Amino acid sequence: MLRTMSQLRLRDQILNINPLKETELILYGGEFYNGNKTFVYGDLYRCDVEKQEWKLISSPNSPPPRSAHQAVTWKNYLYIFGGEFTSPNQERFHHYKDFWMLDLKTNQWEQLNLKGSPSPRSGHRMVLYKHKIIVFGGFYDTLREVRYHNDLYVFDLDQFKWQEITPRPGSMWPSARSGFQFFVYQDEIFLYGGYSKEVSSDKTGSEKGVVHSDLWSLDPRTWEWNKVKKSGMPPGPRAGFSMCVHKKRALFFGGVVDMEVGGDVMMSLFLDELYGFQLDNHRWYPLELRKGKSTKDKVKKSSGRKRNGDDKINSTEPEGSVANDKGDNSENDEEADDLESKIDGISNQMATTMTGGNGDLAVKSEGKPQESSANLDSQISDIPEIVKPCGRINSCMVVGRDTLYVYGGMMEVKDQEITLDDLYSLNLSKLDEWKCIIPASGSEWVEVSEDEDEDGDEDDDSEDECNEDSNSDETDDDNDEEGGKDGSLQMGDAVALIKGEGRALRRKEKRARIEQIRASLGLSDSQRTPTPGESLREFYKRTNMYWQMAAHEHTQHTGKELRKDGFDLAEARYRELKPILDELAILEAEQKAEEAEASAETSTKKRGKKKR
């Protein structure tokens, strides 16, 4: 199955270069949030960068859906560990500790059930050092609390054996965290940044987030950690940045900074900065792009054009498209200042020309705008357009054949979390310009549902169907494209239907939707579904063995703690389903009444025909 890149919107997935073909990317898992529900996937894709196509790979015995997992490649294999599964309403989390191996030649998965593996987690990091896989950190959500890890595990690919590395007495060791970056250079493994939560020291005992900005180096020959002093021009503290290695430098991109604006109001600033970290001397520096030949030609061509009259505006490159050479920094600073003043001059001149200097639009006697403004628009259009990835967090970054690929990520626009599906590349040998291989699709914007509403107004025959689509939390298109391959319903669809949005459906369609709700929510499983009128205590008493077994698989707890874990799972299921089941019972009763009424009407019509 082929899908264009713009049809694949995911976040917290993994992306790796295929070691057997450096122009092919391997993507697995990930999640999508549409503002109402979260969809988690377990699909495997191969991406042909040259053809700009995603190919869905189907394989039996595939891992269950997950996000925030980790993967490395070795020889012709892809190894995946951990991750999490989130319920559609984000009230329940399941963390994995399973370990999988994918043969990239045959596309066959195999689960490696080995003793001594790390505990369930997500947000950890995993790297390959020679023939060893190193896992560090992550977090685990127990419903009652969130635990962050700073343990270190090693998997030997020759011996197929896990080993936990414990700190020696008095040795240095990074604090617990998730969402950090982990990368290898020769006989050093670097750890940078991350995120964790800690309990505040005040009386409230509330938790607060901590954004880490420390840098560590691990010697994989002795397993000793050392804190690395940051030198040069390091990036400021931030969360959600991405890093990867190319030759003797690590590349750093993106991230988010939360700033307090006007008291308790927080504003998130999503960054598009690109930094380099020199791995041999541990120095940071902003990575600027060099001025390409084509850009120089545009500048020379536009600089010779002058407007009529006293206004003389030379078009130059905008800020951000000019790269600082390593030679004369002061000269580059002067060029940047001069460039900024010229851009300001263009803006001021355009404002003066378009408003006549007094805020009113300047027009000729016949009512047409002044010709000079049109010339200025033409002048402005000669400025080369900046092409670069927008600010984002949690993007995927990989390097293949001296080319950096940046795929996807997440950003916020007002109150919306926008999952990006764009793909950019940067030639690391030239460092001249970003290339947008696939632009962001923008298909998750609210305008899609507004169009559906307009279509519903224009077509009376399909009004009922359109009303249902426009009222089910503006998510039906996303469900069909992202998570509804089998046409199944999720919890949000059930809520929409029972609240009345679907009651204008035809009787047959309503009956089909009811059956879909039952199938999708697993209502036929008596161990997971309360019976009509059953209390929470009665439900747990009847099904406690099922929930304790499910909890033990995830937590490995026993005794009283296991019973508590089992009750928590049962309670979450009960609270989630009880309103649905109550309303569904009413809806089914109405459905039966309507069917009985329709049957009676049909019988009356048949008797009438016989009389005639």
C-alpha positions, 0 to 999 in steps of 0.5 A: 500500500502506497501513501503520499507523505502528506497523508501520514501525520504522526508524532512520537514515532521512530525514524531510522535510515535503512542500513541496507539502503541509505535513501530509504527511511524506516518509520514505525508507530506513533500517535495522532491527536486531533483535539478530542481523541488520541490514536496510537498506531503500530504500522511499519512504513518504508519511505523512498525519499526520491519517489516521495512515497510511504509504503505500508509494510504488512507483517504477521506477528507485529508489535502492538501499537505504541508511541514514545518508543526507541529503535536502533539498526544493526546489520540488517535488523531493526530493534525496538524497545518499550513505548506506551499506549494511550487510551483515546481519552488519555485517561489510561496509559500502558507502558511496554517493556517488550523487545522486538527485532525486525529483519529488514530483508524479509520484513518479519518481526520477532519478539525477543523474550529475554530475562533481565530487560529494563522495566516498562517505560517510555520517553527513554533513549537507546543507542548503538555502540559497536555490538551493544544496545545501550538504554537509559532513563525514561518514565513510567505512569502508574495512574497514581504517580509518574516515576522517572528513571536514570537506570542504565541497561546494555544488550549484547547483540552477540550474546543476546543478553541484558545487563544492568549497569549500576553506579559505583559508590561515590561515582557521578551519575545523571539524574532521572529524566525522559525526553533527553538526547543520547548520541555516540561518537567513537568511545563516548556516549553523550547525554544532553538535556531532558525533562522530569517532574519534582515535588515542590518544597512548599506545603502544597507538595505539588509537582513542577516540571524541570527542563534539564540542560546538563551535558554528560559523557559516558565511557562504554568501556568502563561505564563511568559518567562524567559531566561535560562543561558546556563551552562555545555558544550553547543553546538555551534550556528547552524541551523537545529538541532533536539531535543526531550525529554527522561525522565529528559533530552533533546537530541540534534542532528545534525545541520549546521554551515556556515563558510567563507572560502577564502573571500566570499566563504561559506562552510557548515559543517553538524554536527553529534554531539549528546548532552544532556540537563539535564532538572532539572538543565539546564546543557548541556553535550556531549552525548558519547556512552559507550563501548559495550561488543562486541566491547571490545571483538573485541579489545581484540582479535585484540590487541593480533595480531602482525605483523612479523618484528619490526612493532607492531601495535595493533588494537583498536577502532577508535575515535567516537565509545568509550564512556566517562563514567561519572567517570574519564574524564582525563583518558578518554582524555588520552585514546582518545589521545592514540587512535588517536596516534595509528590510526595515526601510522597505517596510517603512517605505511601503507603509508611507507609499500605501498610506500617503504618510497620514494613514489614508490610502493614497490614490490618484484622482481616478481612484486607482492606487499610485503606480509606485506601490505596484513597483514596490510590490514587484521590488519586494517580490524579488527578495528570495523566499526563506525555506526552512522548517518552522519551529517545532518539538519532537521532530525526527532527525536522521542523516543519510549520505551526508544529508540531514532529514527532518520529519514531522513534529508538533507545534501549537497554534493558539489552542491547537496542537498541530501534528506536522507531516512535512519533510525537509533535507539539508546537504551537510557538505554544502550547508547552503539551503534547506529543501522542502521535500514535502510541505505540511498538509494542513489537513487537520485545520478547523476549516475542513469541518466548516466546509462540511457544514457548508456542503450540508447546507447546500445538499438537503438530501444528505443533511442528516449525514453531514450534520452527524459529520460536522457535530462529532467533534470535527474528527470524522475525516481524521478517523477515516484517514488516520485510525479508521481503516476497519471502519470501527468506532472509538469512544468519541464516536459513541459519545457523539451518537448517544448524545443525539447527533446521530439520531437523524440517521436511518434506522438501518444505519443507526442499528449498524452504528450501535453494533459498531459501538459494541464491537469497538468498545469490546462490550461483548466481553463480560469480563470487561463490561459492567452489566445493566445496573451493576455497581462498581463494587459488584463489577470488580467483585465479579471480574477481580481475577481478570483485572489483577492478572492484567495489572500483574502483566504490567506492574509485576506487583503482588498482594495488596498492591496488586489488588489496588492496581487491579481495582484501578484498572477496573474503576477506569473501565467502569467510569469510562463505560458506565455513561455510555452503557446507560445512554446506549440502553436508552438508545437501543430501547428507542431503536426497538420502538422505532422498528416496531412502529415501522413494522406496524406501518408496513403491515398496515400498508400491506393490508391496505393494498390487499383491500384495493 
